[in-house]
Amino acid sequence: MGQKVRLEDIARECGVTKGLVSRALAGKYNVGDEMRTKIMTKAVEMGYNFDKLRTKTKKKQSVLLVISSRILLKEDFWQPIIKNIYATLNRVSIKLEYFVFEEDNLDIEAIRALKDNPARAIVVIHSNPDKLYEELLKLGKHIVEVDPKNFHSAGVTQIKLSNYSSMFEATQMLIEKGHKHIAFFGSDMHAKSFRERHEGFLACIDMNKNKGIKGTSIIFDNTNLQYSDNEMLEKALSTEDFTAIVCANDICALNAAKVIKRIGKTIPWDYSLVGFDNIKNDWLVLPPLCTFNVPREQLGDEIGHYLVSLFEENSLKYSELVIRCEYIDRDSVRKIG
C-alpha cells in the first residue's frame, strides 16, 4: 500500500492552502469553480481517500455523487456538468458529496456502508459496473443516472440526451440535401446513447424508403474504447456507394475522417460527415465538423433542479428526462444533386 494522501499533500501540489483544499473537497463555500475543479482533479490523480469527507450529521441535506476516477478525470466533458450540479444544489444549501471508486477495484463493502450515509439521493454518471448498480439499488435511495450506458432503467431516473430524435434530424437533413445512401458508423453495445442514435437513423431511413433512400449500418465492437474499426470502415467505403456518414459521436467521426483522408477522399466533396457531442477536437477536422451540441452547463442545472425537487413533499419522480441537443451546422456536409 502506498502512503496515504493528506490534504497538505494536495495543497502543496496545487500551490494553495490546506484550508482551501478542505473546503473545495467538502463542497463548501468560497471556492471558485476553476480552483475546485483543479483541486478535485489533483485529489483523484493522487489517490485521495474521499471517505474522510462524508458528512457525519444526519440533519444535513445532501446528495451523493458516485463516480469512477476515470470519468471524473474526463475534465472536458463531465466537469462542466458536475460543476453546475454542485452550483444549483449549493444555492439551496444542499451539499454535494463524492464517493470516488476505481472501476477495476470496486470496494463492495464501502458501497454497502453508504446505507448509513444521510444523502437523500444518489447520482451516477455514464459507465459503471453492474455490481455497483446492484448494491446501490439495495440502499433504498433515489438514484439519478446521467447519460446512462446501460439499457435498464428499473428503479432509477435516467437523464439522457436527445439521442434518437437528434440522429433522426441529422439523417433527414442529409436526405433533404440530396443524399440517397447514408451510412451510420458506431457501436450498438457500447452505450444506450449509441443504440438510440442508431435507432433514430434507422427510423428515418425507414420513413423515407419509398423515396429510394438507402441506409447502411457499419457497427463495430467498442470493447476497448477505440471508437472505430478502421478496416471495417475502409472496406465499406470501397464497396458501398453512400455519400454521407452519421456517427455515434464526435470521436467516431474524427476517426472516420482519418480513414477518408487516408484513402485519398475529401470531406464534404466525397463524403458528408456528422458527429455528436461538440467536443473541442471537432476543429481538428478540416473542414470543421457538423455535430450536435451537448449543453453541459444546462444539463448540470437541470439535474440539480430535479434533485432539489426530490427534497419536496409529494414531488413527482420520473423514469426518464430527455435534454435536447441542438444541431451545429459547420462545413462537413454539402448539398448534392
C-alpha positions in Angstrom: 0.0 0.0 0.0 1.3 3.5 -0.8 1.4 6.3 1.7 -1.9 7.9 2.5 -2.5 11.2 0.6 -3.1 14.1 3.0 -4.8 17.4 2.5 -1.5 19.2 2.8 -0.1 16.9 0.0 -2.8 18.1 -2.3 -2.3 21.7 -1.2 1.4 21.5 -2.0 0.8 20.1 -5.5 -1.9 22.8 -6.2 0.0 25.7 -4.6 -2.8 26.5 -2.2 -3.5 26.3 1.5 -4.7 23.2 3.3 -7.9 25.0 4.3 -8.8 25.8 0.7 -8.3 22.1 -0.2 -10.5 21.1 2.7 -13.3 23.5 1.7 -13.1 22.5 -2.0 -13.2 18.8 -1.4 -16.0 19.1 1.1 -18.2 21.2 -1.3 -18.2 24.3 0.9 -18.5 27.9 0.0 -15.8 30.5 -1.1 -14.1 28.3 -3.6 -14.1 29.3 -7.3 -15.3 26.7 -9.8 -11.9 26.5 -11.6 -10.0 26.1 -8.4 -12.5 23.5 -7.1 -12.1 21.5 -10.4 -8.2 21.8 -10.2 -8.2 20.5 -6.5 -10.7 17.7 -7.2 -8.8 16.5 -10.2 -5.5 16.5 -8.4 -7.0 14.7 -5.4 -8.3 11.9 -7.7 -4.9 11.7 -9.5 -3.1 11.4 -6.2 -5.5 8.7 -4.9 -7.0 10.7 -2.1 -9.5 8.8 0.2 -12.8 10.6 -0.2 -14.4 8.5 2.6 -13.0 11.0 5.1 -15.2 13.8 3.7 -18.6 12.2 4.1 -20.8 14.1 6.5 -21.5 12.5 9.9 -24.6 14.5 10.7 -27.9 13.2 9.6 -29.6 16.6 9.7 -27.6 18.0 6.7 -29.4 17.7 3.4 -27.1 16.1 0.9 -26.8 14.3 -2.5 -24.1 11.8 -3.1 -22.2 11.7 -6.4 -20.9 8.1 -7.0 -18.4 8.3 -9.8 -15.3 6.5 -11.0 -12.0 8.2 -11.1 -11.8 7.6 -14.9 -15.0 9.5 -15.5 -14.1 12.2 -13.0 -10.8 12.9 -14.8 -12.5 13.5 -18.1 -12.4 17.2 -17.4 -13.5 18.4 -20.8 -16.8 16.6 -20.9 -18.0 15.9 -17.3 -16.6 18.7 -15.2 -19.0 21.4 -16.5 -21.9 19.1 -15.7 -20.7 18.3 -12.2 -19.8 21.9 -11.6 -23.4 23.1 -12.4 -25.0 20.3 -10.4 -22.9 21.5 -7.4 -23.8 25.2 -8.0 -27.6 24.5 -8.3 -27.7 22.4 -5.1 -25.4 24.9 -3.3 -27.9 27.7 -3.9 -30.4 25.9 -1.7 -27.9 24.7 0.8 -27.9 21.1 -0.3 -24.5 19.5 -0.1 -23.0 17.5 -3.0 -20.7 14.8 -1.6 -18.4 12.5 -3.6 -17.9 8.7 -3.5 -15.0 8.1 -5.9 -14.2 4.5 -6.9 -11.8 2.5 -9.1 -13.6 0.5 -11.8 -11.1 -2.3 -11.6 -11.0 -2.4 -7.8 -14.6 -1.9 -6.6 -14.9 -1.9 -2.8 -18.3 -3.6 -2.3 -18.3 -3.2 1.5 -17.6 0.6 1.2 -20.7 0.8 -1.1 -22.9 -1.1 1.3 -21.8 1.2 4.0 -23.4 4.1 2.1 -26.7 2.9 3.6 -25.8 4.9 6.6 -25.0 8.0 4.6 -27.7 10.7 5.1 -27.8 11.6 1.4 -31.4 11.6 0.1 -30.4 10.8 -3.5 -27.5 9.3 -5.4 -26.2 10.5 -8.7 -24.3 8.1 -11.0 -22.7 9.1 -14.3 -22.5 7.2 -17.6 -20.4 3.9 -17.3 -20.5 1.9 -14.1 -20.0 -1.8 -13.2 -23.3 -3.8 -13.0 -22.3 -4.9 -9.4 -22.3 -1.2 -8.4 -25.9 -0.8 -9.6 -27.0 -3.9 -7.8 -25.6 -2.7 -4.5 -26.9 0.9 -4.9 -30.4 -0.3 -5.6 -30.3 -2.2 -2.3 -29.7 1.1 -0.4 -33.3 2.3 -0.9 -32.3 5.8 -2.0 -33.5 7.6 -5.1 -30.9 7.1 -7.9 -30.4 9.5 -10.8 -28.4 8.2 -13.7 -26.8 10.7 -16.1 -26.2 9.8 -19.7 -26.8 6.1 -18.9 -24.6 3.5 -20.6 -26.9 0.6 -19.5 -30.2 -0.3 -21.1 -32.1 -1.0 -17.9 -33.9 1.8 -16.0 -35.8 -0.1 -13.3 -35.7 1.8 -10.0 -33.7 4.8 -11.3 -34.3 8.1 -13.1 -32.3 8.3 -16.3 -31.4 11.8 -17.5 -30.2 11.5 -21.1 -29.7 13.4 -24.3 -32.0 13.6 -27.4 -30.1 10.7 -29.0 -32.9 9.3 -31.1 -34.5 12.5 -32.3 -31.2 14.3 -33.0 -29.9 11.4 -35.2 -33.3 11.2 -36.9 -33.0 15.0 -37.5 -29.4 14.6 -38.9 -30.4 11.8 -41.3 -33.5 13.8 -42.5 -31.3 16.8 -43.1 -28.9 14.8 -45.3 -31.8 13.4 -47.3 -33.1 16.9 -47.9 -29.7 17.9 -49.1 -29.9 15.2 -51.8 -28.1 12.2 -50.2 -29.8 8.9 -51.3 -27.5 6.5 -49.5 -26.4 7.3 -45.9 -24.3 5.2 -43.5 -24.3 5.1 -39.7 -20.9 4.4 -38.0 -21.0 3.4 -34.4 -21.3 0.6 -31.8 -24.7 -0.6 -30.6 -23.5 -2.3 -27.4 -21.1 0.5 -26.2 -23.8 2.5 -24.6 -27.6 3.2 -24.5 -26.9 6.5 -26.2 -25.2 4.9 -29.2 -28.0 2.4 -29.6 -30.6 5.2 -29.5 -28.7 7.2 -32.1 -28.6 4.2 -34.4 -32.3 3.6 -33.9 -33.0 7.2 -34.8 -31.0 6.8 -38.0 -32.8 3.5 -38.9 -36.2 5.1 -38.3 -35.5 8.0 -40.6 -34.2 5.7 -43.3 -37.3 3.5 -43.0 -39.7 6.5 -43.2 -38.0 7.6 -46.4 -37.5 4.2 -48.1 -40.4 4.8 -50.5 -38.3 7.7 -51.9 -35.5 5.4 -52.8 -33.4 6.2 -49.7 -30.9 3.6 -48.6 -29.1 3.1 -45.3 -26.0 1.2 -44.3 -25.1 0.4 -40.7 -21.3 0.0 -40.0 -21.4 -1.4 -36.5 -18.1 -2.2 -34.7 -17.0 -3.7 -31.4 -16.0 -0.9 -29.0 -14.9 -3.1 -26.1 -11.5 -1.5 -26.0 -12.9 2.1 -26.3 -11.2 2.7 -29.6 -14.4 4.3 -31.1 -13.6 2.9 -34.6 -12.9 -0.1 -36.8 -10.8 1.5 -39.5 -10.6 -1.7 -41.5 -14.3 -2.2 -41.5 -15.0 1.4 -42.5 -12.4 1.3 -45.2 -14.0 -1.8 -46.7 -17.4 -0.2 -46.6 -16.1 2.9 -48.3 -14.6 0.8 -51.1 -17.7 -1.5 -51.6 -20.7 0.8 -50.9 -21.9 3.9 -52.7 -23.0 6.0 -49.7 -22.3 9.7 -49.8 -22.8 10.7 -46.2 -21.9 9.2 -42.8 -23.6 10.0 -39.5 -21.5 8.9 -36.5 -22.4 7.8 -33.0 -20.2 10.5 -31.5 -17.6 13.0 -32.5 -14.7 10.7 -31.7 -16.1 8.2 -34.2 -16.4 11.0 -36.7 -12.8 12.1 -36.2 -11.6 8.5 -36.7 -13.8 8.3 -39.8 -12.3 11.5 -41.2 -8.8 10.0 -40.8 -9.8 6.9 -42.8 -11.5 9.1 -45.5 -8.3 11.1 -45.8 -6.1 8.0 -45.9 -7.9 6.6 -48.9 -7.5 9.9 -50.8 -11.1 11.2 -50.4 -12.3 14.5 -49.1 -14.9 15.9 -46.8 -17.5 17.1 -47.8 -17.0 16.6 -51.5 -16.7 12.9 -51.5 -18.4 12.2 -48.1 -20.5 14.4 -45.8 -19.9 13.7 -42.1 -21.9 14.4 -39.0 -20.9 13.7 -35.3 -22.5 14.1 -31.9 -21.2 15.8 -28.7 -19.4 19.0 -29.9 -16.1 18.2 -28.3 -13.2 20.6 -28.5 -11.3 18.4 -31.0 -14.1 18.9 -33.6 -12.0 21.8 -35.0 -9.2 19.4 -35.8 -11.3 18.2 -38.8 -10.9 20.2 -41.9 -13.4 21.3 -42.7 -14.9 21.8 -39.2 -17.3 19.0 -38.2 -21.1 19.4 -38.2 -22.4 17.9 -34.9 -24.9 18.2 -32.1 -24.0 20.3 -29.1 -24.4 18.7 -25.6 -25.5 21.6 -23.4 -23.2 20.6 -20.5 -23.9 23.5 -18.2 -27.6 23.5 -18.8 -27.6 19.7 -18.3 -26.0 20.2 -14.9 -28.5 22.8 -14.0 -31.5 20.5 -14.9 -30.0 17.6 -12.9 -29.6 19.9 -10.0 -33.2 21.3 -10.2 -34.6 17.7 -10.4 -32.5 16.7 -7.3 -33.8 19.8 -5.4 -37.4 18.8 -6.3 -36.8 15.4 -4.7 -36.5 17.1 -1.3 -40.0 18.5 -1.7 -43.0 16.6 -0.3 -45.1 14.6 -2.8 -42.7 15.6 -5.7 -43.0 13.7 -9.0 -40.4 11.1 -9.8 -39.6 10.5 -13.4 -38.3 7.4 -15.1 -36.6 9.5 -17.9 -35.8 13.1 -18.6 -34.5 14.0 -22.1 -32.3 17.0 -22.8 -32.5 18.4 -26.3 -29.2 18.8 -28.3 -29.1 21.4 -31.0 -27.5 20.9 -34.4 -24.4 22.9 -35.2 -24.1 23.5 -38.9 -20.4 23.8 -39.9 -18.7 22.7 -43.2 -18.5 18.9 -43.2 -21.9 18.5 -45.0 -22.7 19.5 -48.6 -25.8 19.5 -50.8 -25.7 17.2 -53.8 -27.8 16.6 -56.8 
